Structures are given as C-alpha cells and as structure tokens.
Amino acid sequence: MTAPILAYEKPIPEITDLTKPFWEAAKRNELVLQNCKTCRKYQWYPRYSCINCGSRNFEWKKVSGRGTVYSYTIIRQVVANSPAFQKDIPFVVALVDLEEGVRMYSNIVGCKPEEVHIGMSVEVAFAQVTNEVSLPKFKPTASKG
Amino acid sequence: MRGEVAIVGYGETPVSRARVDKGEQRLTAEEYYAWAMELTLNNCGLTKQDFDGQGLGVIGAIWPHSEIWSAEIVQNLGISPKLLLRADHGGASAAALLLQSAFAIHSGLVDIVLCLGADAPMSVQNGSGLRTWRYELDHLIPYGMMGPNSMIAFVMQRHMFQYGTKREQFGKISVAQRYNAGLNPNAYLRNPITIDDYLKSRPISDPILLLDAVISVNGGLGFVVASAKKAKQLTEKPVYLLGFGEKHNYSHGSIYQPDVTVTGVTQAARDAFKMAKAKQEEISFFQPYDDYTAIVLMQFEDAGFCKKGDGGKFVENNDLTLKGDLPTNTGGGQLSAGQPGMAGGFVHVVEAVRQLKDEAGGRQVKGAEFGFVTGLGGLTFGGNLVNSFALILSSEVPK
C-alpha cells in the first residue's frame, strides 16, 4: 500500500485545509462527506458554508459509498491540457448520485464503457494514485444492479 | 423599463483561428478591443470622446495578463468614463453588460454606454486551461473530464434518456445554423453540411460529436446602449430593449441533484416575455446562446416555444433556417460563425440588432419586428449553466 507509485502523470487534486479530511479518509478507503451540524444536510463538493442553511459548522461523516449513475460520457478525445489520459481512451466519466443525496463526478471502472448506463447501481472503489491521493471511483454493485 | 433604452449601433471584427500558416491573423485581445471600438463608433457615428463622462463596459477574457483587466482596457482605449462596467458572466457577458448599462441609464447616472467584448483564445499559449474553478481542478479534472465538452455531454445524454430525443434532432440544429452561416460573410465555417456529415463527425465525448460543439475563434464586437430619447437622436432605427430577465445558479428540483435538462432560461424568458408584453408566436427570430446543439434544443422548451421534452420534435417539425418560421441563429451562431472566447455572447446580441435594423443583407429576416436573444454562461457543478439571460429586442415599442 505504501510503496511509492512512480510517474503518475495525470492531474491530482490539491489537498487543502478544507479537503484534507476527505483525502485522509480516502487513503483508508473510506468515503466521507461534509455534513452540516445545523441542518444535517450532506454536500459535495467541499465548501466553507452550507448551501442549504449557510452554517459554517460541519463534520465529516462516513457514507455508504453506494449510488446510481445519473448520467455519463465516454471520453473519445483528449483536450490540449490532458495528454496523460490519451492511453485510457475510451473511458467513462459519470455523474454519480449517492444515496446520501449528493452528486459526484467520477470514473466508472470494473466494466466495459459500453456497459455503463443511466440508473446503473454502483459502489465506491478507491484507486490509489500517489502516496497522498486515493481517488474515489465507482464500479458496478456486486450483488445486484 | 420596457422600451426605455435602445441599442444605437454595433461593430464586429473579422474572426480568425490565428492560423498564421493559412494566412490568418494572430492578434491579441487588446488589439481586438481597439478594432471593435473603431468599428462600433464608426457604425454609430460617434467618437470615443462622446463617452468621456458616460459609460464603458468590457468583459472578462481568456487572454488578459492582469485580473484588473478593465483598468488596462480603459487606459489602452483612452476613454475617461463616469461609469466603468466589467461583466464576468462567461457566455452571458454581453447580455449582462446590456442590462447593467440599461440599469445605469435608467438611474440617470449616464445617458450612453459603449459595450465592448473581445477575446483571443486562439492566441493563448499552453497552460491557459488551468485558469478554472477550484472545484474543477480538484474534483473533475483528476477523472479526465474534458471541460465543457464532457459537462454538456452529461446534459445531452440525459435529455436523450428522459425524452427519447434523437441524435438527428440535435444534428438538425447544426445543419440549419450552418446553412444560415453560408449567408454570413463573417462566419468562420460557411461550407454547407448534411445530417450525414454531422453523424459522421468525430466523436469527442459521447454523445457529443465535433459538430455538436462551438468552434473557438479570436474576435471583437461591440454595441452602444442609450436612453430611448438619445438613441432617436443618433439613429433612425434604434433597437429597443422591450423585455428582459435573468437568473443565476438555477437548479431544477434539488440543489444537490438537479434535473440537468432544464436551464435558468425558464425563469429568465418568463420574465422577459411578461415585461415585453409579447408572445412566443410574435417572435421574428431567435438568437439562442449556442455553445452546444443540446443547449439550443433545450432553450426551445425552456423559453416556451414548445413543452418540456418536446424540443427534439420541435426541431424536427420546424425549419430553423432563414427560410423557416423561426429563423434560429441567423448568422450561423457560435456553432458556425465561431465563439470569440468570453465575447461569444456578443454574437447573438449584435446579430439581433443587425436584423432589427434591417441591415443583415442576404440573410435579412423580412419584416423582423421582435427578436428573442439569450445569453448563458459558466458551467455548473453537476448541472448545466450558471448564468441565464433572456432579452426581447424590437424595432418599435408597441403600446
């Protein structure tokens, strides 16, 4: 797990004071979300105030990691600033609606791009890309789908 | 404010892809500002001194070296206005500047505003793509999201899923706008295309094909906004702002998991039609913001030309070319004429003004009386577009 991963050439997120708990949890293969301590709504992406009530009081809560594909695209061509993705083409980026009521951008892995469809049940599958960053990706739900 | 302000005239530079190897010009955004000002002033019969103590509006650009960009442009142009506006609404910037100008004129602060938009995305060296939203850098780009192509792909995919919209229906928009572009000497792409050409165009980000997307160009445009009284002194054919609406950060349904097939145009258009006391059937032409065919299709629904979900059928059953009942993007729009970066929304406003002044030459919509224009800008996290504007422009102010 902790062996250095060499030459990961793709863009990685900047880990900030705001997002550190998220990426720390991801390293443990746990998906956590900001949960508002005032109105108890979850939100994604991480922000400094609650988009429902405006509160600045949050805690990070572990969530189910289960969701459904709301929409998706199969990437066929890279743009000028994304050459590192060239060798992955074709690959899927999806909007995943989590059970906790938020929407995430992520990749669908563990199946062929053509098998991805709207409404597909998926679950989180972490991909460690550097020593600091594990990206939450999603794969088809094992039991049913 | 119905009919209280009017557009006097306009300017539009030739566009370029900065292909020096093909003999095209490679200019900076600063130069396009100067050129757009010259053309706009000449068209209006005004000098830049006429704007000292009046208003100047500029927009954000992909190019600029400084964040305090309006300070650079106002010095470059040598104008000393009383009011300096800068719109920061992406593709909606032209509509935003028009409304900000209208509010300033309504308040009595100024009587006339010069609005300019220019950008040179094709002259920018590598690395420009990194100037984007923090959340895009951290939570989209690491997954290989390819910018607007991929973001609107989600929208188009969802529209096809929810309403059964067909690829050919999106394609018809691309084909019709290209036909219109053939009659616009300043359009970058003028060669006619067929549905077959569309279907065979390169897949970019499913279901988005090359011919679903805008073509990026360099260019500069401008228009002058004035009080109705002042406008009548300056031109025989003022183009009146009859109605408007705007909405920002609209979510259809849940703010966390919105329905991406509905845009803020639903609210902006409703307000614009109400203020203008106009109906959809009275509209002579439509200049919808067109970064992608799907965004055009959804606006027929959201602006009330058909029911939600019927956009595909509407496109199929109507001729969107200059020969049809609702000519759409009469100069080819951004899909064919080209998107000059952040100035893209000027294409729609300027074309509407040209049509309503009866100056569109071979692509003139005969007897054009009411023009409907939209401006959309800024991609939403998990949605569609952040800023929505709707404008109804007219050659007269009906009772």
Boltz contact constraints between the chains, C-beta under 6 A:
constraints:
  - contact:
      token1: [A, 11]
      token2: [B, 141]
      max_distance: 6.0
  - contact:
      token1: [A, 11]
      token2: [B, 142]
      max_distance: 6.0
  - contact:
      token1: [A, 12]
      token2: [B, 142]
      max_distance: 6.0
  - contact:
      token1: [A, 13]
      token2: [B, 138]
      max_distance: 6.0
  - contact:
      token1: [A, 13]
      token2: [B, 142]
      max_distance: 6.0
  - contact:
      token1: [A, 45]
      token2: [B, 135]
      max_distance: 6.0
  - contact:
      token1: [A, 45]
      token2: [B, 139]
      max_distance: 6.0
  - contact:
      token1: [A, 71]
      token2: [B, 154]
      max_distance: 6.0
  - contact:
      token1: [A, 71]
      token2: [B, 157]
      max_distance: 6.0
  - contact:
      token1: [A, 71]
      token2: [B, 158]
      max_distance: 6.0
  - contact:
      token1: [A, 73]
      token2: [B, 150]
      max_distance: 6.0
  - contact:
      token1: [A, 73]
      token2: [B, 153]
      max_distance: 6.0
  - contact:
      token1: [A, 73]
      token2: [B, 205]
      max_distance: 6.0
  - contact:
      token1: [A, 73]
      token2: [B, 206]
      max_distance: 6.0
  - contact:
      token1: [A, 74]
      token2: [B, 206]
      max_distance: 6.0
  - contact:
      token1: [A, 75]
      token2: [B, 144]
      max_distance: 6.0
  - contact:
      token1: [A, 75]
      token2: [B, 146]
      max_distance: 6.0
  - contact:
      token1: [A, 75]
      token2: [B, 205]
      max_distance: 6.0
  - contact:
      token1: [A, 76]
      token2: [B, 203]
      max_distance: 6.0
  - contact:
      token1: [A, 76]
      token2: [B, 204]
      max_distance: 6.0
  - contact:
      token1: [A, 77]
      token2: [B, 204]
      max_distance: 6.0
  - contact:
      token1: [A, 79]
      token2: [B, 146]
      max_distance: 6.0
  - contact:
      token1: [A, 79]
      token2: [B, 147]
      max_distance: 6.0
  - contact:
      token1: [A, 81]
      token2: [B, 129]
      max_distance: 6.0
  - contact:
      token1: [A, 85]
      token2: [B, 144]
      max_distance: 6.0
  - contact:
      token1: [A, 93]
      token2: [B, 143]
      max_distance: 6.0
  - contact:
      token1: [A, 93]
      token2: [B, 144]
      max_distance: 6.0
  - contact:
      token1: [A, 93]
      token2: [B, 145]
      max_distance: 6.0
  - contact:
      token1: [A, 93]
      token2: [B, 150]
      max_distance: 6.0
  - contact:
      token1: [A, 95]
      token2: [B, 154]
      max_distance: 6.0
  - contact:
      token1: [A, 97]
      token2: [B, 257]
      max_distance: 6.0
  - contact:
      token1: [A, 101]
      token2: [B, 256]
      max_distance: 6.0
  - contact:
      token1: [A, 102]
      token2: [B, 256]
      max_distance: 6.0
  - contact:
      token1: [A, 103]
      token2: [B, 257]
      max_distance: 6.0
  - contact:
      token1: [A, 103]
      token2: [B, 382]
      max_distance: 6.0
  - contact:
      token1: [A, 105]
      token2: [B, 140]
      max_distance: 6.0
  - contact:
      token1: [A, 105]
      token2: [B, 143]
      max_distance: 6.0
  - contact:
      token1: [A, 106]
      token2: [B, 143]
      max_distance: 6.0
  - contact:
      token1: [A, 107]
      token2: [B, 143]
      max_distance: 6.0
  - contact:
      token1: [A, 118]
      token2: [B, 161]
      max_distance: 6.0
  - contact:
      token1: [A, 135]
      token2: [B, 142]
      max_distance: 6.0
